[in-house]
Amino acid sequence: MTYSIFDAGNLVTSFDREDEAHEALERLAHENAETCDGLLLVAFDDAGDVVADCIPGERIVTAA
C-alpha cells in the first residue's frame, strides 16, 4: 500500500506506512491552518488503484 498526501489536488508526499502518513498529514494541517481544508490522504493498493481516502482526523477504512 502507498499513502499519498495531496494539497488541492497536487501530490505533496507519499509513504509506505499508514501511521507515518497520518502523522505527516496532522503536522501539515497544524502548520498551515488556512489551507488544511485542501489536504487529502489517499490510500493506493499495490496496483495503484485507490483504496480509500480521508481528511485529517479520519482513519482509512479498507474494504474486506
C-alpha positions in Angstrom: 0.0 0.0 0.0 1.0 3.6 -0.6 -0.4 6.5 1.3 -0.2 9.8 -0.5 -1.0 13.3 0.7 -2.4 15.8 -1.7 -2.9 19.5 -1.3 -5.6 21.0 -3.6 -5.1 18.0 -6.0 -1.2 18.3 -6.0 0.9 15.4 -4.6 2.8 16.6 -1.6 4.4 13.4 -0.4 3.9 9.6 -0.2 4.5 7.0 2.5 4.6 3.2 2.7 3.3 3.2 6.3 -0.2 4.5 7.3 0.9 5.8 10.7 3.7 7.9 9.1 1.2 9.3 6.6 -1.3 10.3 9.3 1.5 11.9 11.4 2.6 13.9 8.4 -1.0 14.9 7.5 -1.7 16.1 11.0 1.6 18.0 11.1 0.8 19.7 7.7 -2.7 20.6 8.9 -1.4 22.2 12.1 1.4 24.1 10.3 -1.0 25.8 7.9 -4.5 26.0 9.3 -5.6 28.3 6.5 -5.1 25.7 3.8 -5.7 22.5 5.7 -9.1 22.0 4.1 -7.3 21.3 0.8 -5.4 18.4 2.3 -6.4 14.8 1.5 -4.8 11.5 2.3 -5.4 8.8 -0.3 -4.5 5.1 0.1 -3.5 3.2 -3.0 -3.1 -0.6 -3.4 0.0 -2.2 -5.0 -1.7 -2.0 -8.4 -2.1 1.8 -8.0 -5.8 1.7 -7.5 -7.4 4.0 -4.9 -8.4 2.0 -1.8 -9.8 4.8 0.4 -9.4 8.4 1.2 -9.9 10.5 4.3 -9.5 14.0 5.7 -7.4 15.0 8.7 -8.7 13.2 11.8 -10.3 10.3 10.0 -8.8 6.8 9.8 -8.5 4.9 6.5 -11.1 2.2 6.2 -10.4 -0.5 3.6 -12.9 -3.0 2.2 -12.6 -6.5 3.5 
